[in-house]
Amino acid sequence: MIKRSMLSWCGVLVAAGSIAACQDAQEPLAPKAAAAPQAQAYSAPVVPAPLSTVGFGGRSLTIWPWTADDVAGQLKQDPVNILIPGQGDPRRIREVLLALSGDRSPAFPNTPPFNCVWKDAILGSNQAAYSNGKGWVGSAIQLTCGDPTVRYHLRLFPAGDWTMGGAHFEAQIPGLPEHAVLSWDVARDLVVYDFARSGLLDPQLPMMPVDVGSGSPTYRTIDPPDIYFGIAQTQPALAAYVDAVVVSQSEVRIRNGPAMLVNFTHTPDVKPMTAHQEFTLQLGQYAPQQFCGSSPTDYFYISGTMKSTQDVIVTRNGTYSSTSSDRAAIDVTPVNIATGQPRGAPFKGEVGEVNTNYLSSGSAIVTLLNLQTMQPGGPNRGTQLVTLTVGPGRFASYNKSVRCYD
């Protein structure tokens, strides 16, 4: 995906289940440091810190309480806020959620985004998580509930005889394939509510909160904060539902309560299926140059069309595989960000990301490949490649390389 840090922001108006775009913000992002002409970074897998141990019913699991974009624990992302002991197969947890209807009344309004149904996630980059059950593992299953504009997003990670989950409620940035996280807790609560209404939890002790040490009472901020203030102005009830902590116009913190441990008596068998999704997005944004720039004030205006596709196959023996791709051929115009005037001739660029997921009874493999390139070659142009591979076994690697043309 195009990372959120690449693009300037505009205000967002959120209606129930939809977002309306606005004009690009008048004040751009703060200038960044100029990129080095050549750069390469490789993260060897490490044991991250701090670790927390959770116990239940004679089982215990030691985890790093966040997900990550790499396997060195340096790109900390989402809190792990759902733990499922005795159920180490995310494919079965997926079956629980896919079987449910979208009617959650009377606990939730029977309107978008609350009456969504779960499906495999499109527009969701793979991440890694760590436990002593499996070491570094990838987000073998990703699910979303809601359309791409406002949705719940859940990543599931196998961890020995446990499953770890990271859930969040998010809104799409207008004109971008990226989402801004609005809440950790409300997504955790909706997922747990759905587990409860499946009828598969132990009635004696269906769930319990557990402190995994992931930064309560808040973790991260809504980025950009304009998204929250647009919601608060047009949909105050939805803003109250998000329940963010407003510090200032430039800082809105996201509440992060305890994780929930969910106690299933059993989970359903994995069913064979195939599914295909497509999503097309028009791009049109000002963007700071992230690599091969000559000045911190180097910006581009980027336009084009991004097409996203996803294919999921579950075989008769239960093997799960999915491939998601996001690709865009873009027109790029160098811009003087102070005046908004072009500072050079337009050229072409390409942006693409491919995520693959494979999960069987004995193996799990997750990969990510993100490529951004400027063409033709010339001064202050280049290519950036980011890869993440987790599995099979305890294999894990992250690599980021930049090549700048002469």
C-alpha positions as MATLAB code, in Angstrom:
seq = 'MIKRSMLSWCGVLVAAGSIAACQDAQEPLAPKAAAAPQAQAYSAPVVPAPLSTVGFGGRSLTIWPWTADDVAGQLKQDPVNILIPGQGDPRRIREVLLALSGDRSPAFPNTPPFNCVWKDAILGSNQAAYSNGKGWVGSAIQLTCGDPTVRYHLRLFPAGDWTMGGAHFEAQIPGLPEHAVLSWDVARDLVVYDFARSGLLDPQLPMMPVDVGSGSPTYRTIDPPDIYFGIAQTQPALAAYVDAVVVSQSEVRIRNGPAMLVNFTHTPDVKPMTAHQEFTLQLGQYAPQQFCGSSPTDYFYISGTMKSTQDVIVTRNGTYSSTSSDRAAIDVTPVNIATGQPRGAPFKGEVGEVNTNYLSSGSAIVTLLNLQTMQPGGPNRGTQLVTLTVGPGRFASYNKSVRCYD';
ca = [
       0.000    0.000    0.000;
       0.936    3.645   -0.183;
       1.881    4.358    3.400;
      -0.081    7.054    5.227;
       3.082    9.026    5.940;
       3.532    9.606    2.206;
       0.542   11.809    1.673;
      -0.894   15.084    2.884;
      -4.273   14.975    4.575;
      -7.638   16.503    4.042;
     -10.625   16.696    6.332;
     -12.990   13.757    6.355;
     -16.747   13.700    6.827;
     -18.070   10.385    8.056;
     -21.665    9.311    7.641;
     -22.911    5.979    8.846;
     -20.994    3.601    6.637;
     -19.586    6.167    4.190;
     -16.933    8.863    3.937;
     -17.062   11.987    1.795;
     -13.796   13.447    0.554;
     -12.889   17.100    0.907;
     -10.353   19.456   -0.597;
      -6.698   18.750    0.083;
      -5.425   20.356    3.273;
      -3.929   23.812    2.794;
      -1.077   23.130    5.208;
       1.140   20.209    4.108;
       2.925   17.688    6.230;
       6.092   18.850    7.949;
       9.160   18.483    5.686;
      11.044   15.259    6.170;
      14.752   14.591    6.255;
      16.278   14.048    2.822;
      16.748   10.384    1.889;
      20.214    8.943    1.448;
      21.230    8.228   -2.170;
      21.424    4.507   -1.432;
      19.951    2.691    1.564;
      19.371   -0.874    2.647;
      18.040   -2.249    5.930;
      17.642   -5.872    6.962;
      16.007   -6.908   10.230;
      17.087  -10.311   11.498;
      14.506  -11.952   13.751;
      14.994  -11.228   17.443;
      13.122  -11.891   20.666;
      11.322   -8.582   21.262;
      10.759   -6.981   24.654;
       8.955   -6.584   26.936;
       7.171   -9.933   27.085;
       4.079  -10.806   29.126;
       2.775  -14.191   30.241;
      -0.930  -15.060   30.316;
      -2.326  -18.197   31.914;
      -5.716  -19.921   31.711;
      -6.976  -23.423   32.471;
      -3.520  -24.896   32.922;
      -2.224  -23.290   29.723;
       0.158  -20.372   29.514;
       1.405  -18.177   26.681;
       4.213  -15.621   26.694;
       3.704  -12.875   24.108;
       5.030   -9.570   22.901;
       1.802   -7.554   23.194;
       1.994   -5.815   19.802;
       2.038   -6.647   16.123;
       4.846   -5.393   13.883;
       5.747   -4.539   10.296;
       9.102   -6.271   10.732;
      10.558   -9.079   12.839;
      12.964   -7.029   14.939;
      10.219   -5.362   17.005;
      11.229   -1.943   15.698;
       8.066   -1.105   13.751;
       5.510   -1.667   16.507;
       1.966   -1.430   15.147;
      -1.247   -2.720   16.782;
      -1.902   -4.080   20.268;
      -2.705   -7.763   20.644;
      -6.148   -7.439   22.235;
      -7.752  -10.891   21.800;
      -6.366  -14.198   23.129;
      -8.004  -17.579   22.512;
      -6.573  -20.471   24.575;
      -6.971  -24.068   23.430;
      -7.696  -22.972   19.866;
      -4.467  -22.722   17.915;
      -5.987  -22.775   14.426;
      -7.080  -19.342   13.102;
      -8.928  -21.087   10.274;
     -11.495  -22.341   12.791;
     -11.857  -18.889   14.363;
     -12.486  -17.537   10.864;
     -15.288  -20.092   10.431;
     -16.949  -18.865   13.638;
     -17.158  -15.288   12.355;
     -18.049  -16.040    8.727;
     -21.095  -18.031    9.879;
     -22.702  -15.058   11.656;
     -25.323  -12.664   10.307;
     -24.949   -8.894   10.551;
     -27.905   -8.398   12.890;
     -26.479   -7.534   16.313;
     -29.613   -5.881   17.682;
     -30.453   -4.855   20.305;
     -26.823   -4.522   21.433;
     -25.931   -2.570   18.269;
     -28.058   -0.549   15.817;
     -29.150   -2.565   12.785;
     -27.480   -0.012   10.483;
     -23.995    0.403    8.950;
     -21.322    0.004   10.096;
     -22.726   -2.065   12.975;
     -24.697   -4.620   10.917;
     -21.733   -5.661    8.789;
     -20.824   -9.272    8.028;
     -17.343  -10.740    8.250;
     -15.316  -11.610    5.164;
     -11.686  -12.078    4.189;
      -9.863   -8.751    4.162;
      -8.966   -6.798    1.062;
      -6.665   -3.768    1.548;
      -4.849   -5.241    4.539;
      -1.058   -5.534    4.750;
       0.445   -8.557    6.463;
       2.035   -8.123    9.875;
       3.972  -10.284   12.330;
       3.460  -11.130   16.003;
       5.572  -12.977   18.564;
       4.929  -15.664   21.191;
       6.813  -18.501   22.812;
       4.303  -20.823   21.172;
       5.627  -20.318   17.648;
       8.175  -17.490   17.739;
       7.489  -14.897   15.025;
       4.282  -15.707   13.121;
       2.418  -13.894   10.365;
      -1.167  -12.673   10.164;
      -2.291  -15.961    8.641;
      -5.952  -14.885    8.588;
      -7.211  -11.334    8.056;
     -10.916  -10.498    8.248;
     -12.922   -7.298    7.892;
     -16.485   -6.357    8.769;
     -17.863   -3.385    6.825;
     -17.119   -1.786    3.481;
     -13.645   -0.329    2.774;
     -14.668    3.142    4.002;
     -15.540    2.329    7.643;
     -14.818   -1.131    8.965;
     -13.645   -3.468   11.700;
     -10.356   -5.196   10.890;
      -9.086   -8.348   12.610;
      -5.727  -10.100   12.165;
      -5.317  -13.614   13.598;
      -1.973  -15.251   14.439;
      -1.342  -18.934   15.333;
       0.556  -19.353   18.622;
       0.935  -23.019   19.518;
      -2.382  -24.095   21.052;
      -3.525  -20.460   21.273;
      -4.672  -17.919   18.687;
      -3.703  -14.260   19.091;
      -5.793  -11.458   17.579;
      -5.329   -7.781   16.851;
      -8.603   -5.917   16.164;
      -9.250   -2.273   15.352;
     -12.023   -0.012   14.010;
     -10.831    2.168   11.131;
     -11.780    4.694    8.465;
     -10.357    4.910    4.969;
      -8.437    8.049    4.038;
     -10.249    9.610    1.033;
      -8.443    8.832   -2.183;
      -5.990    6.423   -0.535;
      -5.884    2.666    0.034;
      -4.810    3.331    3.635;
      -6.942    3.453    6.778;
      -6.693    5.498    9.967;
      -7.286    3.554   13.195;
     -10.117    5.071   15.254;
     -10.352    2.595   18.139;
      -8.818   -0.591   19.480;
     -11.394   -1.231   22.197;
     -14.641   -0.986   20.223;
     -13.311   -3.452   17.651;
     -12.188   -5.844   20.387;
     -15.647   -5.599   21.978;
     -17.540   -6.250   18.734;
     -15.374   -9.288   17.938;
     -15.892  -10.690   21.430;
     -19.651   -9.990   21.205;
     -19.757  -11.950   17.961;
     -17.883  -14.834   19.563;
     -20.464  -14.818   22.357;
     -23.458  -14.834   20.013;
     -21.987  -17.811   18.148;
     -23.098  -19.972   21.091;
     -19.687  -21.683   21.218;
     -18.266  -20.139   24.402;
     -18.087  -21.930   27.727;
     -21.105  -20.673   29.734;
     -19.203  -21.153   33.010;
     -16.436  -18.707   32.043;
     -16.928  -17.362   28.509;
     -14.366  -14.566   28.679;
     -12.174  -12.515   30.973;
     -10.011   -9.370   30.650;
      -6.238   -9.828   30.848;
      -3.475   -7.238   31.106;
      -0.847   -7.959   28.474;
       1.143   -4.753   29.008;
       0.430   -3.040   25.696;
       0.327    0.572   26.878;
      -3.015    1.095   28.630;
      -4.846    3.480   28.969;
      -4.008    4.806   25.467;
      -1.817    3.687   22.601;
      -1.044    5.710   19.451;
      -3.106    8.583   18.055;
      -5.706    8.959   15.313;
      -3.641    9.881   12.250;
      -4.679   12.309   10.882;
      -6.697   13.890   13.722;
      -8.921   15.653   11.151;
     -10.710   12.333   10.677;
     -11.896   12.318   14.255;
     -12.983   15.966   14.236;
     -14.916   15.398   11.004;
     -16.756   12.550   12.709;
     -17.383   14.599   15.846;
     -18.888   17.441   13.779;
     -21.141   15.372   11.526;
     -21.770   12.181   13.525;
     -21.407   12.899   17.257;
     -22.959    9.549   18.184;
     -20.257    7.737   16.202;
     -17.571    9.922   17.798;
     -18.958    8.983   21.223;
     -18.788    5.333   20.177;
     -15.128    5.736   19.218;
     -14.517    7.373   22.639;
     -11.136    8.885   21.793;
      -9.064   11.046   24.147;
      -8.830   14.550   22.687;
      -5.636   16.282   23.803;
      -5.573   19.054   21.200;
      -6.516   19.744   17.578;
      -3.335   17.944   16.554;
      -3.443   15.011   19.003;
      -6.290   12.552   19.530;
      -5.256    9.469   21.481;
      -6.761    6.018   21.025;
      -7.967    4.228   24.157;
      -6.363    0.855   24.767;
      -7.866   -1.219   27.528;
      -7.018   -4.797   28.509;
      -7.029   -7.673   26.083;
      -9.940  -10.130   26.244;
      -9.370  -13.838   26.723;
     -12.142  -15.830   25.018;
     -12.910  -19.390   26.135;
     -14.437  -21.620   23.429;
     -15.801  -25.073   24.182;
     -15.173  -25.998   20.538;
     -14.903  -24.431   17.097;
     -16.364  -25.569   13.761;
     -14.578  -27.549   11.087;
     -12.974  -25.692    8.203;
     -15.218  -25.621    5.113;
     -13.996  -25.551    1.505;
     -14.748  -22.383   -0.441;
     -13.480  -19.894   -2.996;
     -13.956  -16.124   -2.953;
     -12.911  -13.170   -5.122;
     -12.995   -9.441   -4.362;
     -12.077   -6.339   -6.361;
     -11.788   -2.689   -5.373;
     -10.854    0.328   -7.525;
      -9.664    3.617   -6.052;
      -8.896    6.944   -7.719;
      -5.702    8.513   -6.377;
      -5.037   12.250   -6.297;
      -2.820   13.645   -3.553;
       0.261   15.711   -2.778;
       3.043   13.520   -1.368;
       6.461   14.215    0.179;
       9.209   12.339   -1.638;
      10.104    9.428    0.618;
      13.340    8.295   -1.001;
      16.020    9.614   -3.394;
      15.026   13.240   -2.769;
      17.477   16.135   -2.854;
      15.627   18.318   -0.329;
      13.223   17.860    2.601;
      10.770   20.093    0.702;
      10.605   17.821   -2.377;
       6.954   16.955   -3.027;
       4.974   15.274   -5.807;
       1.394   15.465   -6.973;
       0.313   11.875   -7.638;
      -2.740   10.797   -9.629;
      -3.932    7.546  -11.105;
      -6.081    4.497  -10.449;
      -5.282    1.714   -7.998;
      -6.871   -1.679   -8.484;
      -6.998   -4.145   -5.608;
      -7.926   -7.801   -5.939;
      -8.077  -10.744   -3.581;
      -8.571  -14.456   -4.152;
      -9.151  -16.961   -1.352;
      -9.166  -20.741   -1.702;
      -9.952  -23.225    1.054;
      -9.461  -26.780   -0.160;
     -11.423  -29.870    0.852;
      -8.671  -30.841    3.279;
      -8.883  -27.367    4.900;
      -5.763  -25.736    3.460;
      -6.270  -21.961    3.369;
      -4.541  -19.697    0.856;
      -5.117  -16.106   -0.162;
      -3.419  -13.656   -2.501;
      -4.105   -9.915   -2.404;
      -2.603   -7.421   -4.819;
      -2.752   -3.625   -5.044;
      -1.339   -2.017   -8.181;
      -1.323    1.498   -9.611;
       0.352    3.149  -12.590;
       0.570    6.791  -11.551;
       1.317   10.177  -13.071;
       3.825   12.109  -10.985;
       4.408   15.884  -11.129;
       7.215   17.435   -9.059;
       5.713   20.322   -7.089;
       6.997   23.306   -5.156;
       5.008   22.704   -1.993;
       5.202   26.365   -0.950;
       3.628   27.679   -4.179;
       1.834   24.623   -5.527;
       3.557   25.169   -8.884;
       5.357   22.419  -10.846;
       9.123   22.282  -10.304;
       9.873   19.840  -13.101;
       8.482   17.792  -15.954;
       5.884   15.114  -15.163;
       6.965   11.465  -15.216;
       5.520    8.015  -14.532;
       5.585    5.857  -11.451;
       4.339    2.497  -10.261;
       3.141    1.417   -6.837;
       2.325   -2.152   -5.958;
       1.905   -4.519   -3.036;
       1.280   -8.264   -2.920;
       0.330  -10.168    0.242;
       0.162  -13.973    0.304;
      -1.111  -16.177    3.120;
      -0.946  -19.961    3.431;
      -2.174  -21.972    6.412;
      -2.541  -25.724    6.750;
      -2.588  -28.089    9.697;
       1.205  -28.267    9.700;
       2.491  -25.074    8.142;
       1.948  -21.307    7.986;
       3.597  -18.910    5.520;
       2.910  -15.180    5.199;
       4.636  -12.797    2.774;
       4.496   -9.124    1.847;
       6.159   -7.392   -1.108;
       5.831   -3.607   -1.560;
       7.458   -1.910   -4.558;
       7.510    1.800   -5.446;
       9.385    2.992   -8.515;
       9.845    6.197  -10.551;
      10.429    6.012  -14.301;
      12.376    6.745  -16.375;
      15.612    6.897  -14.408;
      17.182   10.237  -13.632;
      18.367   12.500  -10.828;
      16.326   12.236   -7.611;
      14.441    9.189   -8.855;
      14.680    5.576   -7.819;
      13.064    2.402   -6.538;
      12.171    1.168   -3.042;
      11.445   -2.470   -2.226;
      10.140   -3.784    1.114;
       9.652   -7.488    1.823;
       8.406   -9.439    4.848;
       8.427  -13.238    5.054;
       7.287  -15.232    8.091;
       7.330  -19.035    7.957;
       7.503  -21.877    7.372;
       8.611  -23.014   10.806;
      10.428  -20.262   12.655;
      11.875  -18.580    9.576;
      11.328  -14.806    9.503;
      12.932  -11.920    7.610;
      12.346   -8.258    6.780;
      14.220   -6.321    4.120;
      14.034   -2.726    2.865;
      16.225   -1.582   -0.022;
      16.440    1.695   -1.951;
      18.195    2.247   -5.265;
      18.596    5.822   -6.510;
      19.355    6.412  -10.162;
      22.223    8.590  -11.330;
];
